[in-house]
Amino acid sequence: MSDRILVIEDEEIVRGLIVEVLEDAGFEVVAAERAEGGLEMLSRSPISLVVSDIVMPGLTGLDLLARVRATHPSLPVVLVTGAGTYGNLTQALANGASGIVVKPFSHADLVAAVRSALGRARAAENDLRDRIVTPTVAAALANAIEARDVATHGHCERLAELALRIAEELELSPDDCETVRLGAVLHDVGKIAIPDRILLKPGPLLPEERALIQTHPVVGDRLLEPLAPLEEVRAAVRHHHERWDGAGYPDRLEGEAIPRTARIISVADAIEAMSATRPYRGPLDPERIVAELETGRGTQWDPVPVDVALGLVHSGALAFPEGGLTLAAPPAAESNGAYSVLLVEDDADHAHLVAETIRRALDGAHVVHASHVAQAERLLADCSWSLAVLDHRLPDGNGLDLLRTVKSADPDVPVLVMTGEGSERLAVDAFRLGASDYVVKGENSMTELQARVRALLEAA
């Protein structure tokens, strides 16, 4: 089934042209003359995307955008404008427009804007599914294991909290920390295939029973295989019972051949298990847990996460009240509240003026000035930034190309583009590449810059 596009345009000829172009591109198209009629159509039938003029009688395109955002927050809206005002462009993007098409437009520009907006909407939907729905379903499988054994209730949550804390103390990347957290939650999901008579057996296991239990990491790996977003988690699930000395299972990996995420989970799993009540024994006392960690350091477990765990114990952050463990929150990081701003401008006098304006807007912001693209790229690689302000023309490159680099390095950093050219096409290109705002150099540009910089950081 093709995507269904709603076109809203008060000029009949232009409306017909947009409908014809989109139908030729393979879309199913319905049309309305006014925003009011378009909203009524939107309430009656499923629509994949809205294309609307901005300047119309009655409700404007910006009014329409606000109504759509309130009732259909994930529905992409592409606005068409011939008004030639930067205020319209800025307001449209700030209010959540998925794209801007400037009259007169080519057929290719219109189709590209629609396809790009639909692609981003699908990517956002997939991201929501990947980050929330799939892990939630997988976690439900893990909870099903705990439901079979009341003695392990809360095991995954406590283990995940401790494993994540160790990963954060080791300064793993946010993605790796999330892999550790999910891997800890799902580490025993393969036990769903182990019969209750073995899983819940109160006494020692027979050799054949132990061999069956030891299949659960491989079973867990296979269970997660169809879930593409959990691809990185599978290694942690499969290898959390490997040993540093190579005597573990299922693949007898040794040392750093064991995935780092699995090594962290292995330590946290052992600590949680030693501190908890089990059918065949009570919890170990804190001294015994510390002794076991010290004994297994460098043989059963990677010494690095063991040392982190021991440090948490010695600092009092990790404690073992009767029948469990508690983990104190890490101390809050100190911050002087200052913003760090990357300013890329080759005109030294103008750079000084812009830097002073930014400092006034952000009350003592730390502004770092680069005069060339190459210098800016080094700063992007070495530091993180609260805001980037980029001149359009630079001696060794184009500010829009640098904008791509900035968004590639940190998609969340706000970027403001400055230019001496009053080109609406340039403004549209900047917004399409991810710019958060756009200022044209001129008599009142510093006043405008001060207000917009402050607004960008307050909204971030």
C-alpha positions in Angstrom: 0.0 0.0 0.0 1.5 3.4 -1.0 1.8 6.3 1.3 -1.3 8.6 1.4 -0.4 12.3 1.1 -2.8 15.2 2.1 -2.1 18.3 0.0 -3.5 21.7 1.3 -3.2 24.6 -1.1 -5.6 27.5 -1.8 -4.4 28.2 -5.3 -6.1 25.7 -7.6 -3.4 25.6 -10.2 -0.6 25.0 -7.7 -2.7 22.5 -5.8 -3.3 20.5 -9.0 0.5 20.7 -9.9 1.5 19.3 -6.4 -1.1 16.5 -6.7 0.1 15.6 -10.2 3.8 15.6 -9.2 3.2 13.4 -6.1 0.9 11.0 -8.0 3.5 10.6 -10.7 6.0 9.7 -8.0 3.8 6.9 -6.9 1.9 8.4 -3.9 -1.8 8.3 -3.2 -2.9 11.9 -2.9 -6.0 13.7 -1.5 -6.3 17.4 -1.5 -8.1 20.3 0.3 -8.4 24.0 -0.5 -8.2 25.2 3.1 -6.5 24.1 6.3 -9.9 23.7 7.9 -11.0 21.2 5.3 -7.6 19.4 5.5 -8.0 19.0 9.3 -11.4 17.5 8.8 -10.0 15.0 6.2 -7.2 14.2 8.6 -9.7 13.2 11.3 -11.6 10.9 9.0 -8.9 8.8 7.2 -5.3 7.7 7.7 -2.7 10.1 6.3 1.1 9.4 6.0 2.2 13.0 5.4 0.8 16.5 5.0 2.0 19.0 2.3 0.6 22.5 3.1 1.1 26.0 1.9 2.0 28.5 4.6 0.1 31.6 3.4 -3.6 30.8 3.1 -6.9 32.4 4.0 -8.3 31.4 7.4 -5.9 29.1 9.2 -2.3 29.5 7.9 0.1 26.7 7.4 1.8 27.5 10.7 -1.6 27.3 12.4 -2.2 24.0 10.7 1.2 22.8 11.9 0.3 23.6 15.5 -3.0 21.8 15.2 -1.4 18.7 13.7 1.3 18.6 16.3 -1.3 18.7 19.0 -3.5 15.8 17.6 -1.0 13.8 15.5 2.5 14.4 17.0 4.3 11.9 14.8 2.7 12.9 11.5 5.2 14.6 9.2 4.3 18.0 7.7 6.1 19.6 4.8 5.4 23.3 4.3 5.4 25.2 1.0 6.2 28.9 1.0 6.8 31.7 -1.4 6.6 34.4 1.3 10.4 34.8 1.4 10.6 35.5 5.1 13.2 34.0 7.3 10.8 34.3 10.2 8.4 31.8 8.5 11.3 29.4 8.0 12.6 29.6 11.5 9.2 29.4 13.1 8.2 26.4 10.9 11.2 24.4 11.8 11.1 25.4 15.4 7.4 24.3 15.6 8.2 20.9 14.2 7.9 21.0 10.4 9.5 18.1 8.7 10.6 20.0 5.7 10.3 23.3 3.7 9.8 23.6 -0.1 10.3 27.1 -1.5 8.2 28.4 -4.5 9.0 28.2 -7.3 10.0 24.6 -6.7 11.1 21.9 -9.1 9.4 18.5 -9.2 12.5 16.9 -7.9 12.7 19.3 -4.9 9.1 18.5 -3.9 9.4 14.7 -4.2 12.7 14.7 -2.4 11.3 16.7 0.5 8.3 14.4 0.9 10.4 11.2 0.6 13.0 12.6 3.1 10.3 13.5 5.6 8.6 10.1 5.3 12.0 8.4 5.7 12.8 10.3 8.9 9.3 9.5 10.2 9.8 5.8 9.6 13.3 5.9 11.1 11.8 7.6 14.3 9.1 4.9 14.4 11.7 2.1 14.0 13.9 3.7 16.6 11.0 3.8 19.1 10.4 0.1 18.4 14.1 -0.8 18.7 14.7 1.1 21.9 11.5 0.5 23.7 9.3 -2.2 22.3 11.8 -4.9 21.5 13.8 -4.6 24.8 10.5 -4.6 26.7 9.4 -7.8 25.1 12.8 -9.4 25.7 12.8 -8.2 29.3 9.4 -9.9 29.7 11.0 -13.2 28.8 13.6 -12.6 31.5 10.9 -11.8 34.0 9.2 -15.1 33.0 12.3 -16.9 34.3 12.2 -15.2 37.6 8.5 -15.9 38.0 9.3 -19.6 38.0 11.6 -19.2 41.0 10.6 -16.8 43.8 14.1 -17.0 45.3 15.5 -15.1 42.3 12.8 -12.3 42.2 14.5 -9.0 41.5 17.8 -10.7 40.5 17.9 -9.2 37.0 17.1 -5.7 38.2 19.8 -5.7 41.0 22.3 -7.3 38.6 21.5 -4.7 35.9 21.9 -1.8 38.3 25.3 -3.0 39.5 26.6 -4.0 36.1 25.6 -0.5 34.7 27.4 1.2 37.6 30.6 -0.7 36.9 30.3 0.1 33.2 29.8 3.8 34.1 32.8 3.8 36.5 34.9 2.4 33.6 33.7 5.3 31.4 32.2 3.0 28.7 30.3 4.8 26.0 26.5 5.4 26.4 25.8 2.7 23.8 28.1 0.2 25.5 26.5 1.0 28.9 23.1 0.3 27.4 24.3 -3.0 26.0 25.6 -3.9 29.5 22.3 -3.0 31.1 20.2 -4.9 28.6 22.6 -7.9 28.7 22.3 -8.0 32.4 18.5 -8.0 32.3 18.5 -10.7 29.6 21.5 -12.8 30.7 19.5 -15.8 31.9 16.7 -15.7 29.3 17.9 -19.1 27.9 16.8 -20.7 31.2 13.3 -20.7 29.8 14.3 -24.0 28.1 15.5 -25.6 31.4 12.9 -27.9 33.1 11.6 -26.8 36.5 12.9 -30.0 38.1 16.4 -28.9 37.3 16.1 -25.2 37.5 14.4 -25.3 40.9 16.3 -28.3 42.4 17.2 -27.5 46.0 20.2 -29.8 46.2 23.4 -30.4 44.1 23.0 -31.0 40.4 24.0 -34.3 38.8 26.6 -34.0 36.0 24.0 -34.4 33.3 21.8 -31.8 35.0 24.6 -29.4 35.2 25.4 -29.9 31.5 21.8 -29.0 30.6 21.9 -25.9 32.8 25.1 -24.8 31.0 23.3 -24.7 27.7 21.3 -21.7 28.7 23.7 -19.0 27.4 23.6 -20.6 23.9 19.8 -20.9 24.1 19.5 -17.3 25.1 21.8 -16.2 22.2 19.5 -18.1 19.8 16.3 -16.7 21.3 17.6 -13.1 20.8 18.9 -13.8 17.2 15.6 -12.6 15.5 15.6 -9.3 17.4 18.0 -7.1 15.3 18.2 -4.3 17.8 19.6 -6.7 20.4 22.4 -7.9 18.2 25.1 -6.3 20.4 23.4 -7.8 23.5 23.7 -11.4 22.3 27.4 -11.6 22.9 26.9 -10.5 26.5 24.2 -13.2 27.0 26.2 -15.9 25.3 29.5 -15.3 27.1 28.6 -14.2 30.7 29.7 -17.6 32.0 33.1 -17.6 30.3 36.1 -17.3 32.7 39.2 -15.1 32.5 41.4 -18.2 32.6 39.5 -19.9 29.8 37.8 -22.6 31.9 34.3 -21.2 31.5 31.5 -22.0 29.0 30.1 -22.3 26.4 33.0 -21.4 24.1 36.0 -21.5 26.6 37.0 -18.0 25.6 40.0 -16.6 27.6 41.0 -13.1 28.7 40.2 -10.2 26.5 38.7 -12.5 23.9 35.6 -12.5 26.1 33.4 -9.5 25.2 34.0 -6.7 27.7 30.2 -6.4 28.3 30.1 -10.1 29.3 33.1 -9.7 31.6 31.3 -6.9 33.5 28.1 -8.8 33.7 29.9 -11.9 35.0 31.3 -10.0 38.0 28.0 -8.3 38.8 26.1 -11.6 38.4 28.5 -13.3 40.8 28.2 -10.5 43.4 24.4 -10.5 43.2 24.2 -14.3 43.5 26.6 -14.4 46.5 24.6 -11.7 48.3 21.2 -13.4 47.7 19.4 -16.3 49.4 19.3 -19.4 47.3 17.3 -22.7 47.9 20.6 -24.5 48.7 22.3 -21.8 50.9 21.9 -18.5 52.6 23.6 -15.2 51.6 27.3 -15.0 52.1 28.5 -12.3 54.5 30.3 -9.2 53.1 33.7 -10.4 54.2 33.2 -13.7 52.3 32.0 -11.9 49.2 35.1 -9.7 49.2 37.3 -12.7 49.8 35.7 -14.6 46.9 36.2 -11.6 44.6 39.8 -11.3 45.6 40.4 -15.0 45.0 38.8 -15.1 41.6 40.4 -11.8 40.4 42.5 -12.7 37.4 41.3 -16.4 37.3 37.5 -16.4 37.2 37.0 -12.8 36.4 38.6 -9.9 34.6 40.6 -8.0 37.2 39.4 -4.5 36.0 35.7 -4.8 36.8 36.6 -6.7 40.0 38.7 -3.8 41.2 35.8 -1.4 40.4 33.4 -3.6 42.4 35.9 -3.8 45.3 36.3 0.0 45.2 32.5 0.4 45.5 32.5 -2.0 48.5 35.4 -0.2 50.3 33.8 3.2 49.6 30.5 2.1 51.1 28.6 2.6 47.9 28.0 -1.1 47.5 26.7 -2.8 50.7 25.2 -6.1 51.6 22.3 -6.0 54.1 20.9 -9.4 55.0 19.8 -11.3 52.0 20.6 -8.7 49.3 22.7 -5.8 48.0 22.2 -2.0 47.9 24.0 0.4 45.7 24.2 4.1 46.6 23.8 6.6 43.8 27.0 8.1 42.5 27.9 11.6 43.7 26.5 14.4 41.5 29.0 15.7 39.1 30.1 19.3 39.8 29.4 21.9 37.2 30.0 25.6 36.9 26.9 25.8 34.6 28.9 27.5 31.8 28.1 26.7 28.2 30.9 25.8 25.7 30.4 27.4 22.3 32.3 26.6 19.1 32.5 29.7 16.9 33.7 29.3 13.3 34.3 32.6 11.6 37.3 33.7 9.5 36.8 37.5 10.0 38.6 38.3 13.2 36.7 41.5 13.9 33.3 39.9 13.3 34.3 36.9 15.4 35.2 39.1 18.3 31.8 40.9 18.0 29.9 37.5 17.8 31.9 36.1 20.8 31.0 39.0 23.0 27.4 38.8 22.0 27.3 35.1 22.8 28.9 35.7 26.2 26.3 38.4 27.0 23.5 36.0 25.9 24.7 33.0 27.9 26.2 34.8 30.9 29.9 33.9 30.8 29.8 31.2 28.2 33.2 29.7 27.1 33.6 30.6 23.5 36.3 28.9 21.4 37.0 30.6 18.1 38.2 28.7 15.0 38.9 30.6 11.7 39.2 27.6 9.4 37.3 24.4 8.7 40.3 22.2 9.5 40.8 23.8 12.9 37.1 23.4 13.6 37.2 19.7 12.7 40.0 19.1 15.2 38.0 20.9 17.9 34.9 18.8 17.1 37.0 15.6 17.4 38.5 16.6 20.8 35.6 18.3 22.7 31.9 18.3 23.2 29.9 21.5 22.7 26.8 23.2 23.9 26.3 25.2 20.7 28.0 25.7 17.4 27.9 29.0 15.5 29.1 28.7 11.9 29.8 31.3 9.2 28.5 30.2 5.8 31.7 31.1 3.9 35.1 30.0 5.2 38.6 30.2 3.6 39.1 26.4 3.3 35.5 25.2 2.8 31.8 25.7 3.0 29.9 26.3 6.3 27.2 23.9 5.2 29.7 21.1 4.7 31.0 21.8 8.2 27.4 21.7 9.4 27.3 18.1 8.2 30.4 17.3 10.2 29.1 18.9 13.3 25.8 17.0 13.2 27.7 13.8 12.4 29.9 14.3 15.5 27.0 15.2 17.8 23.5 15.1 16.3 22.0 16.8 19.4 24.2 19.9 19.4 22.3 23.0 18.3 23.8 24.8 15.3 23.3 28.4 14.2 24.4 29.4 10.7 25.4 33.0 10.0 25.8 34.5 6.5 26.1 37.7 4.7 23.9 36.5 1.9 20.1 37.0 2.2 19.3 33.8 0.3 16.2 31.9 1.2 17.6 28.9 -0.7 20.6 28.9 1.6 18.4 29.1 4.6 16.4 26.1 3.4 19.6 24.1 2.7 20.9 24.9 6.2 17.7 23.7 7.9 17.6 20.6 5.8 21.1 19.7 7.0 20.1 20.1 10.6 20.7 23.7 11.5 18.6 24.9 14.4 18.5 28.6 13.4 19.8 31.0 10.8 20.9 34.7 11.1 21.7 37.1 8.3 24.5 39.5 9.0 23.4 43.1 9.1 22.7 46.2 11.1 20.6 44.5 13.8 22.1 41.0 13.5 23.8 41.0 16.9 20.6 41.8 18.7 18.9 39.0 16.8 21.8 36.7 17.4 21.7 37.3 21.2 18.0 36.5 21.4 18.3 33.4 19.2 21.3 32.0 21.0 19.6 32.3 24.3 16.4 30.7 23.0 18.4 27.8 21.5 20.2 26.9 24.7 17.0 27.3 26.9 15.2 24.9 24.6 18.1 22.4 24.5 
